[in-house]
Amino acid sequence: MARYDAPLELIADEGCDTTEGPLWHEGEQALYWLDIPAGRLYRFDPSQGTHRMALQAGEQIGGFTIQTDGTLLLFGERGHVWIWDPETGESRTVIEEIPAERGTRFNDVIADPEGRVFAGTMPDGERSGYLYRLDPDGTVALVLDDAGVSNGMGFTPSLDAMYHTNSSAGTITRYPYDQETGALGEGRVIVAVPADQGGPDGMAIDERGDLWSARWDGGALFHYAPDGTLLGKIPFPARKVSSVTFGGPDWTDVYVTCAGGPEKTTEGEGAGALFRTNVGVAGRPPFRSRIGIAKTGVL
């Protein structure tokens, strides 16, 4: 049974503006997370109880995935996608730019079971953000041209559907998903958050298929059943709860990021920080991307 009263452990407070995108690296037994506008990637080592800035990118980083070889696939500005090796510090460009995204940046991203990556971009003026699919051979397909602000995404345990959060619309939509092709069917909104209650942000799916959704300007982590029924919530000492992921050796550690660090007086004491807690249920390992990596070697 899920629990909503576990202690919140403050792991790191770097005063980040937009603390985001936590992701557990199983191979390193460490957690990475972002400060998006600063272009900084941070790393937490639970075995040592230490954290540090691992990368200063020189541009905004909207999201990242972990590749099958342990490197990180980073999504930045202008449609820029590149691989960064945490062991050597070396980088390699995958996509220099996407012309339609020259005025904006990527936001949340997720790898699928076949190593593809679904990657959302921010709106550009009056134009909605797009959702792209990046295939292992480097080709890019436009999946949704009305994705709004793409945030939390995840797959059902049966891999027959994908969830997508549109923060600007305040919705979480469930799309039929074809694992073989990566295609999405017609979506159905399962969660609609009223505008005065904040916006759904990053998301994680637990081993039972339940959704854990961070609430920007809502000050809590919300727990939903697969059909969108609200089951409970965990309050945080920050208004902008931005993202969540499962990690740890048995996937029972829950890491939650909160944004707004420079404005703690209005955003809360936990603004800009990374927290760890336990919700009484385990998560599932994130799928790894294999962009530029074939199942038997390099493409």
PEKASUL-V352083 format. One record per residue. RES is the residue in one letter. OMEGA is omega as a letter, one per 40 degrees, with the letter a starting at -180 (NA if undefined). BURIAL is + if it has 9 or more other C-alpha atoms within 8 Angstrom, else -. Layout:
BEGIN
res = [RES/RES]
omega = [OMEGA/OMEGA]
burial = [BURIAL/BURIAL]
END
This chain:
BEGIN
res = [M/A/R/Y/D/A/P/L/E/L/I/A/D/E/G/C/D/T/T/E/G/P/L/W/H/E/G/E/Q/A/L/Y/W/L/D/I/P/A/G/R/L/Y/R/F/D/P/S/Q/G/T/H/R/M/A/L/Q/A/G/E/Q/I/G/G/F/T/I/Q/T/D/G/T/L/L/L/F/G/E/R/G/H/V/W/I/W/D/P/E/T/G/E/S/R/T/V/I/E/E/I/P/A/E/R/G/T/R/F/N/D/V/I/A/D/P/E/G/R/V/F/A/G/T/M/P/D/G/E/R/S/G/Y/L/Y/R/L/D/P/D/G/T/V/A/L/V/L/D/D/A/G/V/S/N/G/M/G/F/T/P/S/L/D/A/M/Y/H/T/N/S/S/A/G/T/I/T/R/Y/P/Y/D/Q/E/T/G/A/L/G/E/G/R/V/I/V/A/V/P/A/D/Q/G/G/P/D/G/M/A/I/D/E/R/G/D/L/W/S/A/R/W/D/G/G/A/L/F/H/Y/A/P/D/G/T/L/L/G/K/I/P/F/P/A/R/K/V/S/S/V/T/F/G/G/P/D/W/T/D/V/Y/V/T/C/A/G/G/P/E/K/T/T/E/G/E/G/A/G/A/L/F/R/T/N/V/G/V/A/G/R/P/P/F/R/S/R/I/G/I/A/K/T/G/V/L]
omega = [i/i/a/a/a/i/i/a/i/a/a/i/a/a/a/i/a/i/a/i/i/i/a/i/a/a/a/a/a/i/i/i/a/i/a/a/i/a/a/i/a/a/i/i/a/a/i/a/a/i/a/i/a/a/i/a/a/i/i/i/a/a/i/i/i/a/a/i/i/i/i/i/a/a/a/a/i/a/a/i/i/i/i/a/a/i/a/a/a/i/i/a/i/i/a/i/i/a/a/a/a/a/a/a/i/i/a/i/i/i/i/a/a/i/i/i/i/a/i/i/i/i/i/a/i/a/i/i/i/i/a/i/i/a/a/a/i/i/a/i/i/a/i/i/i/a/a/i/a/i/a/i/i/a/i/i/i/i/i/a/i/i/i/i/i/a/a/i/a/a/i/a/i/a/i/a/i/a/a/a/a/a/i/i/a/a/i/i/i/i/i/a/i/a/a/i/a/a/i/a/a/a/i/i/a/a/i/a/i/a/i/a/i/a/i/a/i/i/a/i/a/a/a/i/a/i/i/i/i/a/a/i/i/i/i/a/i/i/a/i/a/a/a/i/i/i/a/a/a/i/i/i/i/i/a/i/i/a/i/a/a/a/a/a/i/a/i/a/a/a/i/a/i/i/i/i/i/a/i/i/a/i/i/i/i/i/i/i/i/i/a/a/i/i/a/a/a/i/NA]
burial = [-/-/-/-/-/-/-/-/-/+/-/-/+/-/+/+/+/+/+/+/+/+/+/+/+/+/-/-/+/+/+/+/+/+/+/+/+/+/+/+/+/+/+/+/+/-/-/-/-/-/+/-/+/+/-/+/+/-/+/+/+/+/+/+/+/+/+/+/-/+/+/+/+/+/+/+/+/+/+/+/+/+/+/+/+/+/-/-/-/-/-/-/+/+/+/-/+/+/-/-/+/+/-/+/+/+/+/+/+/+/+/+/-/-/+/+/+/+/+/+/+/+/+/+/-/-/-/+/+/+/+/+/+/+/+/+/-/+/-/-/-/+/+/-/+/-/+/+/+/+/+/+/+/+/+/+/-/-/+/+/+/+/+/+/+/+/+/-/-/+/+/+/+/+/+/+/+/+/+/-/-/+/-/+/-/-/+/-/+/+/+/-/+/-/-/-/-/+/+/+/+/+/+/+/+/+/+/-/+/+/+/+/+/+/+/+/+/+/+/+/+/+/+/+/+/-/-/-/-/-/-/-/+/+/-/+/+/+/+/+/+/+/+/+/+/+/+/+/-/-/+/+/+/+/+/+/+/+/+/+/+/+/+/+/-/-/+/+/-/+/+/+/+/+/+/+/+/+/+/-/+/+/+/+/-/-/+/+/+/+/+/+/+/+/-/-/-/-/-]
END
